[in-house]
Amino acid sequence: MANVIVVGAQWGDEGKAKITDLLSRNADYIVRYQGGSNAGHTVVVDGETYKFHLIPSGILYPNKVSVVGPGTVIDPKIIIEEFEELKNRGINVSGLKVSTQAHVTMPYHLALDQAEDRGRGTRKIGTTGRGIGPTYADKADRFGVRISDLIDPKELEEKINWLVPRKNVIMERLYSLPPLDPKKIFDEYKIYGEKLKPFVTDTSALIFGAIKNKKNILFEGAQGTLLDLDHGTYPYVTSSNPVAGGACIGAGIGPTAIDRVIGVSKSFTTRVGEGPFPTEVFGREADELRSQGTAWAEFGTTTGRPRRVGWLDIVLLRYAVRVNGLDCLALTKLDVLDNLNEINICIAYEDSVTGEKYYDLPLAAGIFKRVKPIYETVPGWKVSINNCRSRNDLPQNAQKYLDRIQQLLETPVAIVSVGHKRDHTIVIEDPIHGPKRVLQKSENR
């Protein structure tokens, strides 16, 4: 299988968990490299639905090592709840490994996250309120509590007694929040540390050893390209680097270890939270995209919020191909489009003020929020594709839709998901051992 990165090519929620689940069959190690409990992955196996926030979905396979890397931020309460639920459902979690270097989300992070976003007023980001931004901020500010501290009671108590009074000043004076009790936090988090300790290790060394031993490693990110702190639609982004380059930093390995990068995109576009969304649709049109089938309903795994929906945006995907170096694309939820007479594809933007056209993503926030989509319309197929298991099984118009996407992106579509179950998947070409993408002069603009 080699060493492969799976990355979201949109604003997250692309259905990465299903693709990761598919590729995990041939992986020895599945590594989560960034994000925290703000991410949600849903996998359906034999009619059973599993929802993950921190543990890699590869844990559902026996004899796999599931790694939560140093680039993640971990809410210990959430990850313990996850592995306890998995154990109760008969899943062996002994393969879970948690990095000593990962940072811990503390109670003050959750309180500050929610208060800070409320305090932004009309400029709110629309965070999940799970404390992710403040945890990463403390990490950068060198005020962080790491997993190595969590499993060392003496170090944990010293840090909590020093940090909590300082956080209380901010909470009380800036946000009128009640102060937190350091002793109560220590007593609670000491227990979390005891429960997590058996899983904690130097995951960078673990992964490096696996690479030396020619093991197959799958690196999975949370969120998506357009939520990347540096390369996303700032400021409406997450606090880490979901792009493929973030895998090396977040896992603790060098870029020479990576063999292939696979991007995951929905067959349309969704977004949770605030921020510009050029192809967004509303009303009945939005309801049709959001609610096609209970298992596919467009509501956030973490928050339950209805996702904003819109047509496929080639401008955004072209950008994702570039910043991730995508070799191929996995296209999910094609079946959601089954009942549509016509399907729109955004091939470019037009500045609503200047009239200028953009085929590449305009990085200036002032321009991006005022662009309008330029659409190309293709015919729908008006038939269920749930039972299709090869590309040739798909209706001709569905095949033409895939062909047009590949042509516009100059990137092959290797996998197509046609339903929510594991076997509702078409593998068009080998996503792992297929040819590396070769850069060519564009002829599609």
C-alpha positions in Angstrom: 0.0 0.0 0.0 2.9 2.4 0.8 2.4 5.6 2.8 -0.6 7.6 1.8 -2.3 10.8 3.0 -6.1 11.2 2.8 -7.1 14.8 2.9 -10.4 16.7 2.6 -10.5 18.8 -0.5 -13.3 21.2 0.5 -14.5 22.6 3.9 -14.5 19.3 5.7 -17.3 16.9 6.0 -16.5 15.4 2.6 -17.0 11.8 3.8 -13.3 11.1 4.5 -14.1 8.5 7.1 -15.7 6.2 4.5 -12.6 6.5 2.2 -10.3 6.1 5.1 -12.3 3.0 6.2 -12.0 1.6 2.6 -8.2 2.2 2.4 -7.6 1.0 6.0 -8.2 -2.6 4.9 -4.7 -2.7 3.4 -3.0 -0.4 6.0 -1.1 -1.5 9.0 -1.1 1.9 10.7 -3.8 4.6 10.5 -2.5 8.0 11.8 -4.6 11.0 12.7 -2.3 14.0 12.4 -4.2 17.2 13.4 -7.4 18.7 14.7 -9.3 17.7 17.8 -12.8 16.7 18.9 -14.3 19.4 16.6 -13.9 16.9 13.8 -16.5 14.2 13.3 -16.3 11.0 11.1 -19.2 8.7 10.5 -18.7 5.1 9.3 -21.5 2.6 8.6 -20.4 -1.1 8.9 -22.9 -4.0 8.6 -25.8 -1.7 9.4 -24.0 -0.3 12.5 -23.2 3.4 12.7 -19.9 4.5 14.4 -19.1 8.1 15.0 -15.6 9.2 15.7 -14.1 12.5 16.9 -10.5 11.6 17.9 -9.9 7.9 17.3 -9.0 7.0 13.7 -11.8 5.1 12.1 -9.3 2.3 11.2 -9.8 1.0 14.8 -12.8 -0.9 13.4 -10.4 -3.3 11.7 -8.7 -6.0 13.8 -4.9 -6.1 14.0 -4.4 -2.4 13.0 -2.5 0.3 14.9 -4.5 3.5 15.3 -2.4 6.5 16.1 -3.4 9.9 17.5 -0.4 12.0 16.6 1.4 14.9 18.2 -0.3 17.5 15.9 -3.7 16.7 17.4 -5.3 18.3 20.5 -7.1 15.9 22.7 -10.0 16.3 25.0 -9.4 13.4 27.3 -13.0 13.0 28.3 -14.0 12.7 24.7 -11.4 10.1 23.7 -12.1 8.0 26.8 -15.8 8.1 26.1 -15.0 7.0 22.5 -12.9 4.0 23.4 -15.2 2.9 26.2 -18.1 2.9 23.8 -16.1 0.9 21.2 -15.2 -1.6 23.9 -18.9 -1.9 24.9 -19.7 -2.6 21.3 -17.2 -5.4 21.1 -14.4 -3.5 19.3 -10.8 -4.2 20.4 -9.1 -0.9 21.2 -5.7 -2.3 22.2 -4.2 -1.0 18.9 -4.8 2.6 20.0 -1.7 4.7 20.5 -1.7 8.3 21.7 1.2 10.7 21.4 3.0 11.9 24.5 3.4 15.3 22.7 -0.2 15.9 21.8 -1.8 18.8 23.7 -4.7 18.5 26.1 -7.9 20.5 25.8 -8.7 21.8 29.3 -12.0 23.1 30.8 -11.0 26.7 30.4 -10.3 26.1 26.7 -14.0 25.1 26.2 -15.3 28.1 28.2 -13.1 30.6 26.4 -13.8 29.2 22.9 -17.6 29.7 23.4 -17.2 33.1 25.0 -14.8 34.4 22.5 -16.9 33.4 19.5 -20.0 35.0 21.1 -17.9 38.1 21.7 -17.1 38.5 18.0 -20.7 39.4 17.3 -21.3 39.7 13.6 -17.7 38.6 13.0 -18.2 35.2 14.7 -16.4 32.3 13.2 -19.0 29.7 14.0 -16.7 27.3 15.9 -17.9 24.0 17.4 -17.2 25.4 20.9 -15.0 22.4 21.6 -12.0 24.5 22.8 -9.8 23.7 19.8 -8.7 27.3 19.0 -7.7 28.2 22.6 -5.9 24.8 22.9 -3.8 25.5 19.8 -3.3 29.1 21.0 -1.8 27.9 24.3 0.3 25.5 22.4 1.8 28.3 20.3 2.0 30.5 23.4 3.9 27.7 25.3 1.2 27.5 28.0 0.0 24.1 26.9 -0.6 21.0 28.9 0.6 17.9 27.0 -0.4 14.3 27.3 3.0 13.7 29.0 1.9 16.1 31.7 -1.6 14.5 32.0 -0.1 11.1 32.9 2.4 12.7 35.4 0.3 13.7 38.5 3.0 15.9 40.0 3.6 17.8 36.7 -0.1 18.1 36.0 -0.9 19.5 39.5 1.9 22.1 39.1 0.7 23.2 35.7 -3.0 23.4 36.7 -2.2 25.4 39.9 -0.1 27.9 37.8 -2.4 28.1 34.7 -6.0 28.1 36.1 -5.7 31.3 38.2 -4.3 33.2 35.1 -7.2 31.9 33.0 -9.7 32.8 35.6 -8.6 36.5 35.4 -9.4 36.5 31.7 -12.7 34.6 32.2 -13.9 36.8 35.0 -12.8 40.2 33.8 -13.2 39.9 30.1 -16.2 37.6 29.8 -17.9 37.7 33.2 -17.6 33.9 33.5 -17.4 32.2 36.9 -13.8 31.1 38.0 -12.7 27.5 37.7 -11.5 25.5 40.7 -7.9 24.2 40.1 -8.3 21.3 42.6 -11.5 20.1 41.0 -9.8 20.2 37.6 -6.8 18.3 38.9 -8.9 15.6 40.5 -10.8 15.0 37.3 -7.9 15.1 34.9 -5.7 13.0 37.1 -8.2 10.2 36.6 -8.3 10.8 32.8 -4.5 10.5 32.8 -4.6 7.2 34.6 -7.1 5.8 32.0 -5.1 7.1 29.0 -1.7 6.0 30.3 -1.7 2.5 28.8 -2.2 4.0 25.3 0.4 6.7 25.5 3.7 6.4 23.7 6.3 8.2 21.4 4.2 7.9 18.3 6.8 9.5 16.1 9.3 6.8 16.9 6.5 4.2 16.5 5.7 5.5 13.0 9.4 5.8 12.0 9.9 2.2 13.0 6.9 1.1 10.9 8.3 2.9 7.9 11.7 1.2 8.3 9.9 -2.1 8.5 8.0 -1.4 5.3 4.6 -1.2 6.9 1.7 0.4 5.1 0.7 3.7 6.7 -2.5 5.8 6.1 -2.4 9.4 7.4 -5.9 10.9 7.9 -6.6 14.6 8.5 -9.6 16.2 10.0 -11.6 19.1 8.5 -10.6 20.1 5.0 -8.3 22.2 2.8 -10.4 25.3 2.9 -10.4 25.3 6.7 -6.6 25.2 6.9 -5.1 27.9 9.1 -2.7 29.1 6.5 -4.3 28.0 3.2 -8.0 28.2 4.0 -10.6 30.9 3.7 -9.2 32.9 6.6 -10.5 33.9 9.2 -13.2 31.3 8.8 -10.8 28.4 9.3 -9.7 25.9 12.0 -6.6 26.3 14.1 -4.4 23.7 12.5 -3.2 22.5 9.1 -5.5 19.8 7.5 -3.6 20.1 4.2 -1.3 17.2 3.1 1.8 19.1 4.3 0.4 19.1 7.8 0.6 15.3 7.9 4.4 15.3 8.2 4.5 17.9 11.0 1.4 16.4 12.8 2.7 12.9 12.7 6.4 13.6 13.2 7.8 12.2 10.0 9.7 13.6 7.1 8.1 14.4 3.7 10.3 11.8 1.9 8.2 9.1 3.6 5.0 10.0 1.7 4.2 8.1 -1.5 0.8 9.4 -2.5 -1.9 12.0 -1.6 -5.6 11.3 -2.1 -8.2 14.1 -1.9 -11.8 13.6 -0.9 -14.6 15.7 -2.2 -18.3 15.5 -2.2 -20.1 15.5 -5.5 -21.5 18.9 -4.5 -20.2 21.3 -1.8 -21.1 21.8 1.9 -19.9 24.0 4.7 -20.6 24.3 8.4 -20.2 27.6 10.2 -19.7 31.1 9.0 -17.9 32.5 6.0 -18.4 33.1 2.2 -19.8 30.2 0.2 -20.0 31.2 -3.6 -22.1 28.2 -4.8 -24.5 28.0 -1.7 -28.1 27.4 -2.5 -31.2 27.9 -0.4 -34.8 26.8 0.1 -36.1 23.8 -1.7 -33.0 23.4 -3.8 -30.9 23.2 -0.5 -33.4 20.8 1.1 -33.0 18.4 -1.8 -29.3 18.3 -1.4 -29.3 18.2 2.3 -31.8 15.5 3.0 -31.4 12.8 0.3 -31.6 9.7 2.5 -31.4 9.5 6.3 -27.9 8.1 6.4 -26.6 10.8 4.2 -28.5 13.8 5.8 -26.3 16.8 5.9 -26.0 17.6 9.6 -22.7 17.9 11.4 -21.4 14.8 13.3 -20.0 17.0 16.1 -22.6 19.7 16.4 -25.7 18.4 14.7 -25.9 21.7 12.8 -27.4 21.6 9.3 -24.7 22.0 6.8 -24.9 24.7 4.3 -25.0 23.2 0.8 -24.3 24.2 -2.7 -23.1 23.0 -6.1 -19.7 21.5 -6.9 -17.1 24.3 -6.9 -14.2 23.5 -9.3 -12.4 26.7 -8.4 -12.0 25.5 -4.8 -11.1 22.0 -5.9 -8.5 23.3 -8.3 -6.9 25.1 -5.4 -7.1 21.9 -3.3 -5.3 19.9 -6.0 -2.5 22.5 -6.0 -1.8 23.1 -2.3 -2.1 19.4 -1.5 -0.4 18.0 -4.5 -3.3 15.6 -5.1 -2.6 12.5 -7.1 -6.2 11.5 -7.4 -9.7 12.2 -6.1 -12.3 10.2 -4.2 -15.7 11.6 -4.9 -18.4 10.9 -2.3 -22.2 11.1 -2.2 -22.8 10.9 -6.0 -26.1 9.2 -5.2 -27.4 12.4 -3.6 -27.7 13.8 -7.1 -29.8 10.9 -8.4 -33.1 12.7 -8.5 -32.0 16.0 -10.1 -33.0 17.0 -13.7 -29.9 19.2 -14.0 -26.7 19.6 -12.1 -24.6 22.8 -11.9 -20.8 22.9 -11.8 -19.1 26.1 -10.9 -16.2 26.5 -13.4 -15.2 30.1 -12.5 -16.0 33.1 -10.4 -17.0 36.6 -11.4 -16.3 39.7 -9.2 -19.7 41.3 -8.6 -18.0 44.7 -8.5 -15.3 44.7 -11.2 -16.6 41.9 -13.4 -13.2 40.2 -13.4 -13.2 36.5 -13.8 -11.3 34.1 -11.6 -10.4 30.5 -12.5 -8.1 30.3 -9.4 -9.2 31.0 -5.9 -8.8 34.7 -5.0 -7.0 34.8 -1.7 -8.0 38.3 -0.7 -11.0 37.9 1.7 -12.6 41.1 0.4 -12.7 39.7 -3.1 -13.7 36.2 -2.2 -16.8 37.3 -0.3 -18.2 39.1 -3.2 -17.6 36.7 -6.1 -20.5 35.1 -7.9 -20.3 31.6 -9.5 -20.2 31.0 -13.2 -22.0 27.7 -13.9 -21.9 25.0 -16.5 -25.1 22.9 -16.4 -25.1 19.2 -17.2 -28.0 16.8 -17.4 -28.9 14.5 -14.4 -29.5 10.8 -14.6 -32.8 10.4 -12.7 -32.1 6.8 -11.5 -30.7 5.3 -8.3 -27.0 4.3 -8.5 -26.8 2.5 -5.2 -26.4 -0.8 -6.8 -23.6 0.3 -9.2 -20.3 -1.5 -8.5 -18.3 -0.4 -11.6 -17.9 2.7 -13.6 -19.7 1.1 -16.5 -22.7 0.3 -14.3 -23.3 4.1 -13.9 -25.8 5.9 -16.1 -24.1 7.6 -19.1 -24.9 11.1 -17.6 -23.3 10.2 -14.3 -20.2 9.0 -16.2 -20.1 12.2 -18.2 -20.3 14.2 -14.9 -17.2 12.4 -13.6 -15.5 12.9 -16.9 -16.1 16.6 -16.8 -14.8 16.9 -13.2 -11.6 15.1 -14.2 -11.2 17.3 -17.3 -11.6 20.5 -15.4 -9.3 19.4 -12.5 -6.8 17.6 -14.7 -6.8 15.0 -11.9 -8.3 11.4 -12.1 -11.3 10.4 -10.0 -10.2 7.1 -8.6 -13.0 6.3 -6.2 -16.7 7.0 -6.3 -19.1 6.5 -3.4 -22.7 5.7 -4.4 -24.2 5.1 -1.0 -23.5 5.1 2.7 -22.6 1.5 3.2 -19.0 0.1 2.9 -19.9 -1.8 -0.3 -21.6 1.2 -1.9 -18.2 2.1 -3.5 -16.7 2.0 -7.0 -13.0 1.8 -7.4 -12.2 3.1 -10.9 -8.5 2.9 -10.6 -6.0 1.9 -7.9 -5.8 5.0 -5.7 -2.7 3.7 -4.0 -0.5 2.4 -6.8 -1.8 4.5 -9.7 0.4 6.8 -11.6 1.7 9.9 -10.0 -0.1 13.0 -11.3 2.0 14.8 -13.9 1.7 18.6 -14.2 0.8 19.7 -17.7 -0.1 23.0 -19.3 -3.8 23.7 -18.7 -6.2 23.6 -21.6 -9.4 23.8 -19.6 -9.7 27.5 -18.8 
